C-alpha cells in the first residue's frame, strides 16, 4: 500500500518583491520530531517585519521557498516523543525567536544563542496551517483572549517590553517619546511604557491616527505633518528633552530624535520604515553623552512579563482587521501603504 504525503496550506515566497510575490500553496505537512510539538495555527499576526522579509530586507537569499510570519497562536495537534508538559488540544502561543538546539534554550540574550532562529527569517514561519517547533518554543495560552487577539502579541509585545524595559530601562515617571503611535509597534509600545509608569508622547501623521493614539493611552500626540516634534517635546519637558525615544522610523527622523532627548538620554533604534540610512551630527551625541541603542528581538521572559500585564488588563491587543490566509498578499498591501491601525491577523482555516 502506498502511503500518501499529507499536505497543508501555507503562504510562501520563492522570490523577493511586492505583496504579489506571496503564493498560497499546498505544501508538505511537517512531521513531529522527538522533543517537538506540532501546532495547529489558528491565527497568524502580520508585522512590518514580514513586509521587510518579503521585500528582501532581512534574508540575503531564499532556498527554494520561505513560509512568512513570526506571530502565531493555536493549539497542540501532535506531541513528539518525550514531550510531557503539554497536551493535545491545549491552546499555545508560538515564541517569537528561540534556540533550535535544546542545549542552547536557556542562553541569554536569546538572539546571541548559537542556534537562534526567528520564524520566517532563519526558519519557516507561521503563515501556515501547521508549524513544528521545540516544546520549549511555545507558551501555554492563559490570557483568556480570543485566538485572533493572542496572535497579535508575541512579536510586538515581546520586542516592545525588551526595548522599553530591558534596553532603555524605562521606569515610573520617565518621559518617553514613541514614534508612529498608531502603528502596531507604536501602539503596543505606548501601552508597555504606560504599564511601566511612564508619561508618553507619540508622533502620528494624521488627526485620525492621533485620536487612535490618544485612545491607546498617549499623553501627548504630535502630528508630524503640522508640528515640529523636537519643539513640542522641549515644551512638554520644560526644555529638558525626553528621557527615552523609541525610534521606529530611522532615516532623516533619527537625527531629530537625538535632538529630542535630554543629556544622557537614550534613543532606541527599533525600525527603519523611513529609511535604513541616517546622517547625524556626532557632536549632538558626544558633548551631552547621549546613547544610541538598537533593539530587535526579545527573550521569552519579556513576553511572559507582557502577558502578565495583559492578564492584569494593563495591555490590550489591538486588531485592525482579519483576512483568510489565502489573502495574505492583500494584508501586506495594507502594511506597505501604512494604512494599518494596530495589527492585522491571518486565519489559516478560514
C-alpha positions in Angstrom: 0.0 0.0 0.0 1.4 3.4 -1.0 1.4 6.0 1.8 0.4 9.4 0.6 2.2 12.5 1.9 -0.1 14.8 4.0 -0.3 18.4 2.8 -1.3 21.7 4.3 -1.9 25.3 3.1 0.7 28.0 3.6 1.6 31.4 2.3 5.1 31.3 0.9 7.6 33.4 -1.1 10.1 32.0 -3.7 11.5 35.4 -4.6 11.6 38.9 -3.1 9.3 41.7 -4.2 6.0 43.3 -3.6 2.9 41.7 -1.9 2.1 39.8 -5.1 5.1 37.5 -4.7 3.2 35.8 -1.9 1.8 32.5 -3.1 -0.9 30.4 -1.4 0.1 26.8 -1.9 -0.2 23.2 -0.8 3.0 22.1 0.8 4.1 19.0 2.8 2.8 18.9 6.4 5.8 18.7 8.8 6.4 15.5 10.8 7.0 15.8 14.5 10.5 15.1 15.9 11.3 14.0 19.4 11.0 16.8 21.9 8.9 18.9 19.5 5.3 19.7 19.0 3.1 20.2 16.0 1.0 23.4 16.5 -2.3 23.8 14.5 -2.0 27.6 13.7 -5.4 29.1 14.3 -4.3 32.7 13.7 -1.1 34.4 12.5 -0.3 38.0 13.1 1.1 40.3 10.4 4.0 42.5 11.2 6.1 45.1 9.4 8.9 42.6 9.8 7.0 40.3 7.4 6.9 43.2 4.9 10.7 43.7 5.2 11.4 39.9 4.8 9.1 39.7 1.7 10.9 42.6 0.2 14.4 41.2 0.8 15.4 43.5 3.6 16.2 40.7 6.1 17.0 37.4 4.3 20.0 37.6 2.0 18.7 34.7 -0.1 15.8 32.2 -0.3 16.5 28.5 -0.5 13.5 27.0 -2.5 10.9 28.9 -0.6 10.2 30.5 2.8 7.0 30.5 4.8 6.3 34.0 6.1 5.1 35.0 9.5 6.6 35.4 13.0 3.4 35.6 15.1 1.2 32.5 15.7 -1.3 31.2 18.1 -3.2 27.9 18.1 -3.4 24.5 19.7 -1.3 21.4 20.1 -2.1 18.9 17.3 0.6 16.3 18.0 3.3 15.6 20.6 6.7 14.4 19.8 8.4 11.6 21.7 9.4 12.7 25.2 7.0 15.7 25.5 5.2 15.5 28.8 4.4 19.1 29.9 1.9 19.8 27.1 -1.4 18.1 25.9 -3.0 17.7 22.6 -5.7 20.3 22.1 -4.1 22.8 24.5 -4.0 26.4 23.4 -0.5 27.8 23.0 1.5 30.8 21.8 4.5 30.5 19.5 7.5 32.2 21.0 8.9 34.8 18.6 12.5 33.7 18.3 14.2 30.8 20.0 17.2 28.4 20.1 16.7 25.5 17.8 19.0 23.3 19.8 17.8 22.2 23.2 21.3 22.7 24.8 21.0 26.5 23.9 17.5 27.1 25.1 18.5 29.0 28.3 21.1 31.1 26.6 20.5 34.9 27.2 20.1 37.2 25.4 18.3 34.6 23.2 19.4 36.4 20.0 23.0 35.6 20.8 22.4 31.9 21.1 24.5 29.8 18.7 21.3 28.2 17.3 19.0 31.2 17.5 16.2 31.3 14.8 13.5 33.7 14.2 10.4 32.4 12.4 10.3 33.5 8.7 14.0 34.7 8.9 16.1 31.7 9.8 13.3 29.1 9.7 9.8 28.8 8.2 7.1 30.9 9.9 3.5 31.0 11.0 1.6 31.7 7.7 0.6 28.1 7.6 -1.9 25.6 9.0 0.7 23.6 11.0 4.1 24.5 12.4 6.5 22.2 14.1 8.7 23.7 16.9 10.6 22.5 20.0 8.3 22.1 23.0 10.1 25.0 24.8 9.2 27.3 21.9 5.6 27.6 22.9 3.9 29.1 26.0 0.6 27.9 27.4 -2.1 30.4 26.4 -3.6 31.6 29.7 -4.7 35.0 28.6 -8.4 34.3 28.2 -8.3 36.2 24.9 -9.6 35.1 21.5 -7.0 33.3 19.3 -7.1 36.3 16.9 -6.2 38.7 19.7 -3.4 36.4 21.0 -1.9 36.2 17.5 -1.2 40.0 17.6 1.0 39.7 20.7 4.2 37.6 20.5 6.5 39.7 18.3 5.2 43.2 19.1 4.6 42.7 22.8 7.9 40.8 23.5 10.0 43.3 21.5 8.3 46.3 23.0 8.9 45.1 26.5 12.5 44.3 25.6 13.1 47.8 24.0 11.5 49.8 26.8 12.1 47.7 29.9 15.4 45.9 29.2 17.3 48.1 26.7 16.1 51.6 27.7 15.4 50.8 31.4 12.2 52.9 31.4 10.8 53.5 34.9 7.9 55.3 36.5 8.0 59.0 35.9 10.1 58.9 32.8 9.0 60.9 29.8 9.2 58.8 26.7 8.7 59.7 23.0 7.4 56.9 20.8 7.3 57.4 17.0 4.4 56.1 14.9 2.0 55.7 17.7 -0.9 54.4 15.6 1.2 51.5 14.1 1.1 48.0 15.5 4.5 48.5 17.2 3.9 52.1 18.3 0.5 51.4 19.8 1.9 48.5 21.8 5.0 50.5 22.9 2.6 53.2 24.3 0.8 50.6 26.4 4.0 49.0 27.6 5.5 52.4 28.6 2.3 53.3 30.4 2.4 49.9 32.2 5.9 50.8 33.4 4.6 54.1 34.8 6.0 56.5 32.2 4.5 59.5 30.6 4.2 59.1 26.8 4.3 61.4 23.8 3.9 60.0 20.4 4.1 61.1 16.7 1.5 60.4 14.0 0.8 61.7 10.5 -2.9 62.4 10.6 -5.6 63.7 13.0 -7.4 60.3 12.8 -4.3 58.4 13.8 -3.8 61.0 16.6 -7.2 60.2 18.1 -6.3 56.5 17.9 -3.0 57.1 19.7 -4.9 59.0 22.5 -7.3 56.1 22.9 -4.4 53.8 23.3 -3.0 55.9 26.2 -0.7 58.6 24.8 -0.4 61.7 27.0 0.8 64.0 24.2 0.1 63.4 20.4 2.2 65.3 17.8 1.1 65.5 14.2 4.4 65.4 12.3 2.8 66.9 9.2 1.9 70.0 11.1 4.3 70.3 14.1 8.0 70.0 14.8 8.2 67.2 17.3 11.5 68.4 18.8 9.9 71.7 19.7 6.8 70.0 21.1 9.0 67.6 23.2 11.1 70.5 24.6 7.8 72.3 25.6 6.5 69.1 27.2 9.6 68.6 29.2 10.2 72.3 30.2 13.2 72.4 27.9 15.0 69.3 29.2 14.2 66.8 26.5 12.7 63.3 26.7 14.4 60.6 28.8 13.9 58.0 26.1 12.9 58.0 22.4 11.8 54.8 20.7 12.6 55.5 17.1 10.5 53.2 14.8 11.3 55.3 11.8 15.1 55.8 11.3 16.1 57.7 8.1 16.1 61.5 8.5 14.0 61.3 11.7 16.8 59.7 13.7 18.9 63.0 13.9 15.8 64.8 15.2 15.2 62.0 17.7 18.7 62.6 19.1 17.8 66.3 19.4 14.7 65.5 21.3 16.4 63.7 24.2 18.0 65.2 27.3 21.7 64.9 28.0 22.5 61.3 29.0 19.1 60.3 27.4 18.6 57.2 25.3 17.4 56.7 21.7 16.4 53.1 20.9 16.5 52.3 17.2 13.6 49.9 16.7 13.0 50.1 13.0 13.7 51.9 9.8 10.4 52.4 7.9 11.6 56.0 7.0 14.9 54.8 5.7 17.8 52.5 6.6 20.5 55.2 6.4 20.8 58.3 8.5 23.1 61.3 8.9 23.7 62.6 12.4 25.7 65.4 14.0 28.2 63.5 16.2 28.6 66.5 18.4 24.9 66.2 19.4 25.8 62.8 21.0 29.4 63.5 22.1 29.0 66.6 24.2 25.9 65.6 26.0 26.7 61.8 26.3 23.5 60.7 24.7 23.1 57.0 23.9 22.1 55.2 20.7 21.0 51.6 21.3 19.5 49.0 19.0 16.6 46.7 19.9 15.3 44.0 17.5 14.5 40.7 19.3 13.3 39.7 22.7 13.6 36.9 25.3 10.8 34.7 26.4 10.9 36.4 29.8 10.0 39.7 28.0 6.9 38.1 26.5 5.9 36.5 29.8 6.1 39.9 31.6 4.0 41.4 28.9 1.4 38.6 29.1 1.1 39.2 32.8 0.2 42.8 32.1 -2.3 41.6 29.5 -4.0 39.4 32.2 -4.0 42.4 34.6 -5.8 44.4 31.9 -3.0 47.0 31.5 -2.1 46.0 28.0 -4.7 45.1 25.3 -4.3 43.6 21.9 -5.3 45.9 19.0 -6.8 44.3 15.9 -7.3 46.4 12.8 -8.9 43.6 10.7 -8.6 39.9 9.8 -8.1 38.1 6.4 -8.1 34.5 5.4 -4.6 33.2 4.9 -5.3 32.9 1.1 -5.4 36.8 1.1 -2.0 37.3 2.8 -0.9 39.5 -0.2 -3.8 41.8 0.5 -2.8 42.2 4.1 0.7 43.0 3.0 -0.5 45.7 0.7 -2.2 47.5 3.7 1.1 47.2 5.6 3.1 48.5 2.7 0.8 51.5 2.3 0.9 52.3 6.0 -2.9 52.1 6.3 -3.0 49.9 9.4 -4.0 50.9 12.9 -2.9 48.2 15.3 -2.5 44.7 13.9 -3.7 42.6 11.0 -4.4 38.8 11.6 -4.5 36.0 9.1 -6.8 33.0 9.6 -5.3 29.8 8.1 -8.5 27.8 8.4 -11.0 30.4 7.2 
